[in-house]
Amino acid sequence: MEEVKKIRSFNGKQMLIWLAALILGGALGMLGNGVINEFFNFTASAYTRLFKFVAVPTIALAVTTTLAMLGAKRDTGKIFLHTIIYTLLTTIVAAIVGAALYLWIAPGNLPTELIKAGQSAAAGQNLAPMGVYSHILAVIPDNVVTPFFSGNVLSILLVAAAVGLALAAGRNSENVQVLVKAVNGLQEVFFIIIKALIWALPLGIVAFAGQLTAQMSAEQSVGELGKYVAVVLGGNVLQFFVVLPLFLLIRKINPLKVFKGMLPAVLMALFTKSSAATLPVTVASAENNLNAKPEVARFILPLCCTINMNGCAAFIMVTSLFVMQNGGVTLTLGTIAIWVLIAVISAVGNAGVPMGCYFLTLSLMSGINMPIGVLGVILPVYAVIDMIETAVNVWSDACVCTMVDKTMKKE
């Protein structure tokens, strides 16, 4: 009990340090000094790479150890079922909220010249549209190492789940038990590395904040594009501060308590723009600050950082409507309803990496021959959108984990 109090006290001090780093970075970024901005870009990239480095093995080890421990128990199926239900519910609501806001604010079409100017930026992404079977095949690995080298989170989850279930099935073997202990030991090593990275994070926050401030001061949005941005950000804000807290309140959980405990992960998501890179902090926050059961948190959160994409669903929904409207498509209620479904399915299959939603939406619009130049116009302001939607994704992951954890403790 004393140890838990120490951890919480440390996190309180840690938040003050992070806030000071945020203010310092923002102030330095406003100076517009080229040397400082270059250093910020380097440092921010270095921190993102380091967290991605620990994220991939953390995802694999968390799923493997959890399934090895729970594979023989009925609880595994219950945890998975509750996670899927909450994920789909929150993601569907996020897409509907985005669609409703779009109809209310009603952004107009962009000038044709602006869309043509954005064509080269969007086309430069070199994304070919992918069919359903192509997406499925991309998840199925053809060897053990490819998913880890490519950072394909869904493939990593598939491999980790297979290994974890195999370890659970062979739990009576002495050799398998030795292997399970080795995997658990390796997981502890990575958590020690994560702890060190979190300790050194204030420097990274200074760099992230400075980088963002410099980007925002150099970018401009005009007319109808501003309305589009308002819809995307408004939908994410409503999901963050209204919809997800309502889910918690319905389950008789205090949203403020959950938010306070998960604040390190939410801030980390805001800066890295990657729910996968944030995963180590998300797991540590859930276990240390919210007392979530490790077997629940280490199973749900790696799964959620791949399939629970509330912010991404809202972005795909709103952006697709905006692009199609500019392409001359009449947005009937039937069309919107179909795209709510498409946005949810696409978000569930999206990777938790920076700009993942942007690339996915570009692929969808390219596949139906819509004017992807609109996405080129959106690109300069996407850095801010990506930050907000990633924070929403991680906050949603935390809410789902908390709700499932409470359900499992009751049962």
GUVEX-655092 format. One line per 8 residues: number of its first residue (from 1); their letters; for each residue y, z, x of C-alpha. Coordinates in pm, 1 decimal, always signed. Last residue first. Layout:
NUM) a) Y/Z/X ~ ...
! end
This chain:
411) ekkmtkdv) -1155.1/-1176.5/-1729.0 ~ -816.0/-1007.1/-1713.9 ~ -789.0/-1067.5/-1337.6 ~ -881.4/-1433.6/-1392.6 ~ -605.3/-1484.1/-1649.9 ~ -346.8/-1312.0/-1432.3 ~ -441.0/-1531.7/-1135.6 ~ -427.8/-1842.9/-1356.3
403) mtcvcads) -73.5/-1759.7/-1465.5 ~ +44.0/-1673.8/-1114.1 ~ -110.4/-1987.2/-960.8 ~ +45.2/-2208.5/-1230.2 ~ +385.5/-2047.8/-1174.7 ~ +361.3/-2085.7/-795.9 ~ +264.2/-2452.5/-824.8 ~ +557.5/-2502.7/-1064.0
395) wvnvatei) +794.3/-2350.4/-808.5 ~ +642.3/-2583.3/-546.8 ~ +699.9/-2893.1/-761.1 ~ +1050.8/-2780.9/-861.7 ~ +1144.9/-2735.7/-494.2 ~ +1005.9/-3083.4/-426.9 ~ +1216.8/-3223.8/-714.2 ~ +1534.8/-3071.2/-574.9
387) mdivayvp) +1487.9/-3192.0/-217.0 ~ +1380.9/-3541.0/-319.9 ~ +1687.3/-3580.6/-542.6 ~ +1917.3/-3487.7/-250.6 ~ +1753.2/-3736.9/-13.8 ~ +1740.5/-3995.9/-293.9 ~ +2115.2/-4052.4/-289.8 ~ +2105.6/-4342.2/-39.8
379) livglvgi) +1784.1/-4485.7/-196.6 ~ +1913.5/-4524.8/-553.3 ~ +2074.8/-4861.8/-480.1 ~ +1751.5/-4983.3/-318.9 ~ +1565.5/-4855.8/-623.2 ~ +1785.1/-5076.8/-841.9 ~ +1696.3/-5369.0/-612.5 ~ +1343.8/-5320.6/-744.5
371) pmnigsml) +1434.5/-5546.3/-1037.6 ~ +1112.2/-5525.3/-1247.2 ~ +810.7/-5743.9/-1173.7 ~ +547.5/-5515.9/-1335.5 ~ +375.8/-5427.0/-1004.8 ~ +706.0/-5398.2/-820.7 ~ +812.3/-5130.0/-1066.7 ~ +492.9/-4928.1/-1011.2
363) sltlfycg) +506.5/-4967.4/-630.8 ~ +870.5/-4861.3/-619.2 ~ +784.0/-4561.5/-834.6 ~ +509.0/-4458.8/-590.5 ~ +733.3/-4504.8/-287.9 ~ +1008.1/-4292.9/-443.7 ~ +765.0/-4025.1/-557.5 ~ +621.0/-3988.1/-204.7
355) mpvgangv) +969.1/-3971.2/-50.5 ~ +866.7/-3670.0/+163.9 ~ +497.4/-3582.2/+121.4 ~ +299.3/-3418.5/-159.1 ~ +87.2/-3726.4/-231.4 ~ +94.0/-3864.4/-585.5 ~ -214.8/-3878.5/-807.0 ~ -93.0/-3620.4/-1058.8
347) asivailv) +250.0/-3784.6/-1058.5 ~ +101.2/-4123.9/-1147.5 ~ -97.0/-3979.6/-1441.3 ~ +207.6/-3792.2/-1573.4 ~ +445.8/-4087.5/-1528.6 ~ +201.3/-4328.9/-1694.6 ~ +162.9/-4099.3/-1997.5 ~ +539.3/-4055.0/-2034.2
339) wiaitglt) +564.3/-4429.2/-1979.8 ~ +354.7/-4498.8/-2289.7 ~ +572.8/-4266.3/-2497.6 ~ +889.2/-4438.7/-2370.5 ~ +756.0/-4780.0/-2469.1 ~ +665.0/-4652.9/-2816.9 ~ +1006.7/-4487.5/-2856.7 ~ +1166.1/-4825.2/-2780.2
331) ltvggnqm) +1337.4/-4897.6/-2449.0 ~ +1414.8/-5269.7/-2468.6 ~ +1335.6/-5422.9/-2128.7 ~ +1619.5/-5626.4/-1972.6 ~ +1547.7/-5550.6/-1605.9 ~ +1829.6/-5296.9/-1590.8 ~ +1653.2/-5111.3/-1871.6 ~ +1327.5/-5136.7/-1676.6
323) vflstvmi) +1490.3/-4983.0/-1368.2 ~ +1645.0/-4694.7/-1563.5 ~ +1328.6/-4626.7/-1764.1 ~ +1121.0/-4626.7/-1444.5 ~ +1370.9/-4396.6/-1275.1 ~ +1365.5/-4143.4/-1559.5 ~ +987.4/-4120.2/-1590.5 ~ +907.0/-4145.0/-1218.8
315) faacgnmn) +1165.5/-3875.8/-1138.9 ~ +1047.2/-3641.8/-1416.0 ~ +683.8/-3681.2/-1309.5 ~ +781.1/-3617.5/-944.9 ~ +956.0/-3294.0/-1032.8 ~ +653.9/-3166.9/-1223.6 ~ +403.2/-3264.5/-952.9 ~ +90.6/-3051.0/-990.0
307) itcclpli) -182.7/-3278.1/-846.3 ~ -155.5/-3253.0/-466.9 ~ +31.1/-2926.8/-403.5 ~ -165.7/-2792.0/-699.6 ~ -505.4/-2827.4/-529.8 ~ -385.3/-2658.2/-210.5 ~ -228.8/-2388.3/-433.4 ~ -528.2/-2328.1/-661.9
299) fravepka) -806.4/-2257.0/-409.9 ~ -623.3/-2041.4/-158.1 ~ -433.7/-1860.5/-435.7 ~ -746.0/-1778.4/-640.5 ~ -977.7/-1663.8/-360.4 ~ -682.5/-1482.0/-202.7 ~ -615.9/-1281.2/-522.0 ~ -243.5/-1295.2/-593.1
291) nlnneasa) -57.6/-986.4/-472.8 ~ +277.9/-1141.5/-568.8 ~ +457.8/-1091.5/-237.4 ~ +176.7/-1108.9/+18.4 ~ -72.6/-1341.6/-153.4 ~ +169.2/-1574.1/-330.9 ~ +414.4/-1580.0/-40.2 ~ +142.3/-1657.5/+217.2
283) vtvpltaa) +1.8/-1939.1/+3.5 ~ +344.0/-2096.6/-52.4 ~ +441.3/-2058.9/+314.8 ~ +126.6/-2243.8/+425.5 ~ +177.2/-2506.9/+151.8 ~ +531.5/-2606.3/+248.7 ~ +416.1/-2911.3/+448.5 ~ +211.8/-3023.8/+146.7
275) ssktflam) +500.8/-2959.6/-93.6 ~ +719.8/-3184.5/+120.3 ~ +1099.2/-3216.9/+99.2 ~ +1117.7/-3001.8/+415.0 ~ +1441.7/-2824.9/+320.5 ~ +1395.8/-2761.9/-52.1 ~ +1025.7/-2695.9/-6.5 ~ +1103.1/-2419.0/+243.8
267) lvaplmgk) +1353.4/-2271.2/+0.7 ~ +1092.8/-2265.9/-277.7 ~ +831.1/-2119.6/-42.4 ~ +1056.4/-1835.0/+75.2 ~ +1166.3/-1772.2/-288.0 ~ +808.4/-1717.1/-411.2 ~ +827.2/-1338.6/-446.1 ~ +1175.5/-1340.5/-596.0
259) fvklpnik) +1078.1/-1619.6/-835.6 ~ +766.7/-1435.5/-951.8 ~ +961.9/-1115.4/-1017.7 ~ +1235.5/-1309.4/-1195.7 ~ +980.7/-1492.4/-1412.9 ~ +826.9/-1163.9/-1544.0 ~ +482.0/-1249.9/-1682.0 ~ +391.4/-1203.9/-2049.0
251) rillflpl) +187.5/-1529.2/-2064.2 ~ +452.2/-1672.1/-2298.8 ~ +713.0/-1542.3/-2053.3 ~ +553.2/-1738.7/-1768.7 ~ +552.1/-2065.4/-1965.2 ~ +912.7/-1994.3/-2066.6 ~ +1003.0/-1945.0/-1697.7 ~ +857.4/-2294.7/-1632.9
243) vvffqlvn) +1063.9/-2461.8/-1906.2 ~ +1402.2/-2294.4/-1854.4 ~ +1517.1/-2253.6/-1492.3 ~ +1300.2/-2502.4/-1303.4 ~ +1223.6/-2755.2/-1577.5 ~ +1585.7/-2751.1/-1694.6 ~ +1707.8/-2800.4/-1335.5 ~ +1461.3/-3085.5/-1281.2
235) gglvvavy) +1571.5/-3264.3/-1597.5 ~ +1938.1/-3220.1/-1503.9 ~ +1874.0/-3356.2/-1153.2 ~ +1717.3/-3675.0/-1285.9 ~ +1965.5/-3718.6/-1573.1 ~ +2270.3/-3645.7/-1355.2 ~ +2144.8/-3893.4/-1094.4 ~ +2126.4/-4162.1/-1364.6
227) kglegvsq) +2476.1/-4074.5/-1484.1 ~ +2607.3/-4106.2/-1126.7 ~ +2438.0/-4445.5/-1095.2 ~ +2627.8/-4548.7/-1408.4 ~ +2961.2/-4510.8/-1232.3 ~ +2935.9/-4486.2/-853.6 ~ +2752.4/-4280.1/-594.7 ~ +2871.5/-4221.1/-239.9
219) easmqatl) +2698.5/-4104.0/+73.2 ~ +2843.3/-3993.5/+411.5 ~ +2939.1/-3640.5/+304.9 ~ +2595.9/-3592.1/+151.4 ~ +2415.3/-3697.9/+467.7 ~ +2619.4/-3464.5/+692.4 ~ +2561.2/-3172.4/+457.3 ~ +2186.9/-3247.0/+447.9
211) qgafavig) +2154.7/-3257.2/+827.7 ~ +2349.1/-2934.1/+868.4 ~ +2132.1/-2756.6/+611.1 ~ +1808.9/-2881.4/+769.6 ~ +1926.2/-2791.6/+1122.4 ~ +2039.2/-2439.6/+1031.3 ~ +1715.4/-2398.2/+834.9 ~ +1510.9/-2500.8/+1140.0
203) lplawila) +1682.3/-2238.3/+1354.1 ~ +1605.5/-1981.0/+1082.6 ~ +1234.4/-2088.3/+1087.8 ~ +1122.4/-1908.0/+1404.4 ~ +950.0/-1623.1/+1218.5 ~ +804.4/-1870.9/+968.3 ~ +653.1/-2070.2/+1254.8 ~ +498.2/-1756.1/+1406.0
195) kiiiffve) +340.4/-1656.1/+1073.5 ~ +203.7/-2007.7/+1033.9 ~ +36.5/-1984.3/+1375.6 ~ -125.7/-1654.3/+1270.9 ~ -237.9/-1818.4/+944.7 ~ -392.4/-2097.7/+1150.5 ~ -599.1/-1850.5/+1350.7 ~ -716.9/-1677.8/+1032.3
187) qlgnvakv) -844.8/-2011.5/+900.1 ~ -1039.4/-2067.2/+1221.0 ~ -1206.0/-1729.9/+1174.2 ~ -1303.1/-1816.7/+816.6 ~ -1452.9/-2146.8/+938.6 ~ -1650.1/-1962.9/+1209.9 ~ -1776.6/-1705.6/+959.0 ~ -1892.2/-1986.8/+727.4
179) lvqvnesn) -2069.7/-2156.7/+1019.7 ~ -2258.9/-1836.3/+1101.3 ~ -2359.6/-1805.7/+734.8 ~ -2481.1/-2167.1/+739.5 ~ -2702.5/-2093.2/+1038.6 ~ -2845.6/-1786.5/+866.5 ~ -2938.3/-1992.8/+560.0 ~ -2908.1/-1820.3/+221.6
171) rgaalalg) -2557.8/-1965.9/+165.3 ~ -2687.5/-2323.6/+171.2 ~ -2543.4/-2419.3/-171.0 ~ -2217.0/-2240.4/-94.4 ~ -2184.8/-2419.9/+239.8 ~ -2249.9/-2753.4/+63.9 ~ -1987.3/-2665.7/-197.9 ~ -1733.1/-2596.5/+76.0
163) vaaavlli) -1821.4/-2914.4/+267.2 ~ -1783.2/-3130.9/-44.2 ~ -1459.6/-2955.8/-142.8 ~ -1316.1/-3001.8/+206.1 ~ -1403.5/-3373.3/+209.2 ~ -1249.0/-3431.8/-135.7 ~ -943.2/-3219.6/-57.9 ~ -889.9/-3415.5/+264.1
155) slvngsff) -917.8/-3741.1/+70.5 ~ -654.9/-3621.0/-178.0 ~ -426.4/-3506.0/+104.6 ~ -432.7/-3834.9/+296.6 ~ -274.8/-3717.2/+623.5 ~ -374.7/-4040.3/+797.8 ~ -544.7/-3868.4/+1092.1 ~ -704.2/-3605.6/+868.0
147) ptvvndpi) -830.6/-3855.0/+609.6 ~ -966.9/-4083.1/+887.4 ~ -1170.5/-3814.7/+1069.4 ~ -1482.9/-3784.3/+853.1 ~ -1556.2/-4149.5/+783.7 ~ -1525.5/-4399.6/+495.4 ~ -1304.2/-4165.2/+294.7 ~ -1275.4/-4199.4/-86.8
139) valihsyv) -908.7/-4150.1/-180.9 ~ -799.5/-4507.0/-104.3 ~ -1095.0/-4629.9/-311.7 ~ -953.7/-4451.9/-617.7 ~ -604.6/-4597.5/-569.4 ~ -749.5/-4945.9/-516.7 ~ -955.7/-4910.7/-835.0 ~ -643.3/-4828.3/-1037.0
131) gmpalnqg) -445.9/-5120.0/-895.4 ~ -200.0/-5105.5/-608.3 ~ +137.6/-5281.9/-587.6 ~ +236.5/-5385.1/-234.8 ~ +495.2/-5172.2/-62.1 ~ +694.6/-5324.3/+219.1 ~ +969.7/-5054.8/+217.8 ~ +1218.4/-5320.9/+326.6
123) aaasqgak) +1203.4/-5468.8/-22.1 ~ +1396.7/-5168.3/-150.1 ~ +1675.2/-5194.0/+105.9 ~ +1689.2/-5574.2/+74.8 ~ +1721.2/-5562.1/-304.8 ~ +1999.2/-5302.9/-302.9 ~ +2270.6/-5564.6/-258.1 ~ +2122.0/-5767.8/-542.0
115) iletplng) +2134.2/-5459.1/-764.9 ~ +2499.3/-5400.3/-672.5 ~ +2590.6/-5763.5/-748.0 ~ +2423.2/-5739.5/-1088.4 ~ +2639.4/-5439.9/-1182.4 ~ +2429.7/-5136.8/-1284.6 ~ +2320.1/-5095.9/-1645.4 ~ +2428.0/-4799.6/-1855.3
107) paiwlyla) +2306.9/-4438.8/-1835.3 ~ +2217.7/-4293.0/-2178.9 ~ +2304.7/-3921.1/-2149.3 ~ +2093.0/-3836.0/-2457.6 ~ +1816.0/-4094.8/-2417.3 ~ +1777.9/-4006.4/-2049.0 ~ +1777.6/-3635.2/-2126.6 ~ +1491.7/-3683.2/-2371.2
99) agviaavi) +1291.9/-3890.9/-2120.3 ~ +1333.7/-3629.3/-1845.4 ~ +1234.4/-3346.4/-2082.6 ~ +926.5/-3547.1/-2186.8 ~ +822.3/-3604.0/-1823.3 ~ +862.5/-3234.6/-1736.7 ~ +673.3/-3132.3/-2054.4 ~ +379.2/-3353.0/-1953.8
91) ttlltyii) +377.3/-3202.5/-1602.9 ~ +381.6/-2843.0/-1732.0 ~ +93.9/-2903.8/-1974.4 ~ -112.6/-3109.8/-1729.1 ~ -87.6/-2849.7/-1453.8 ~ -155.0/-2557.8/-1689.6 ~ -474.3/-2721.8/-1818.8 ~ -591.3/-2837.1/-1473.2
83) thlfikgt) -544.1/-2490.2/-1324.1 ~ -725.8/-2318.7/-1613.3 ~ -1022.9/-2553.3/-1567.8 ~ -1036.7/-2506.3/-1188.9 ~ -1024.0/-2127.9/-1212.3 ~ -1291.9/-2129.6/-1483.9 ~ -1521.7/-2357.9/-1282.9 ~ -1489.7/-2136.7/-976.7
75) drkaglma) -1540.9/-1817.5/-1178.2 ~ -1899.5/-1912.6/-1258.2 ~ -2008.0/-1810.1/-912.3 ~ -2220.8/-1995.5/-656.0 ~ -1929.2/-2199.1/-526.7 ~ -1701.9/-1896.4/-503.2 ~ -1723.9/-1806.8/-133.2 ~ -1801.5/-2151.9/+4.9
67) ltttvala) -1558.2/-2292.1/-251.3 ~ -1281.2/-2066.1/-122.7 ~ -1362.2/-2125.5/+243.2 ~ -1361.3/-2504.9/+205.1 ~ -1048.8/-2524.0/-12.9 ~ -842.7/-2305.8/+219.7 ~ -982.4/-2469.7/+534.9 ~ -893.5/-2822.2/+424.9
59) itpvavfk) -544.2/-2738.5/+300.9 ~ -470.3/-2525.5/+606.6 ~ -599.6/-2802.8/+835.8 ~ -344.6/-3045.8/+686.2 ~ -55.5/-2800.4/+650.4 ~ -56.7/-2675.0/+1010.9 ~ +54.8/-3007.6/+1155.6 ~ +275.4/-3083.1/+854.7
51) flrtyasa) +460.9/-2760.1/+931.0 ~ +508.6/-2867.2/+1291.5 ~ +618.6/-3219.6/+1195.1 ~ +880.3/-3082.4/+952.4 ~ +1008.5/-2844.9/+1219.3 ~ +1042.7/-3124.7/+1475.1 ~ +1214.3/-3358.4/+1227.6 ~ +1470.8/-3090.0/+1141.8
43) tfnffeni) +1530.4/-3022.1/+1512.5 ~ +1583.7/-3389.8/+1599.8 ~ +1812.4/-3458.5/+1303.0 ~ +2010.4/-3140.6/+1374.9 ~ +2052.6/-3239.7/+1741.3 ~ +2183.8/-3580.8/+1634.3 ~ +2422.0/-3411.7/+1390.3 ~ +2553.4/-3183.9/+1666.0
35) vgnglmgl) +2614.6/-3476.7/+1902.5 ~ +2782.9/-3686.0/+1629.2 ~ +3020.3/-3411.3/+1513.6 ~ +3091.1/-3450.1/+1141.5 ~ +3227.5/-3095.9/+1117.2 ~ +3073.1/-3058.5/+771.7 ~ +2727.6/-3025.6/+927.1 ~ +2838.9/-2718.8/+1122.2
27) agglilaa) +2948.3/-2540.6/+802.4 ~ +2627.2/-2631.9/+619.8 ~ +2414.4/-2511.0/+911.1 ~ +2598.2/-2178.3/+926.7 ~ +2566.8/-2124.2/+550.7 ~ +2192.4/-2199.8/+551.6 ~ +2133.4/-1984.1/+860.2 ~ +2308.7/-1691.9/+688.5
19) lwilmqkg) +2090.2/-1745.3/+379.9 ~ +1776.7/-1755.2/+595.9 ~ +1872.9/-1429.3/+767.4 ~ +1941.3/-1263.9/+431.8 ~ +1607.3/-1390.2/+297.3 ~ +1426.2/-1251.4/+601.9 ~ +1571.9/-909.5/+541.2 ~ +1417.4/-910.0/+194.1
11) nfsrikkv) +1095.7/-1064.2/+329.7 ~ +1063.9/-780.6/+578.4 ~ +1097.2/-525.8/+300.5 ~ +824.7/-704.7/+106.4 ~ +590.2/-705.1/+405.8 ~ +656.9/-340.0/+478.4 ~ +587.4/-246.5/+114.6 ~ +255.1/-434.3/+128.5
3) eem) +157.5/-247.1/+446.7 ~ +238.1/+86.0/+283.5 ~ +0.0/+0.0/+0.0
! end
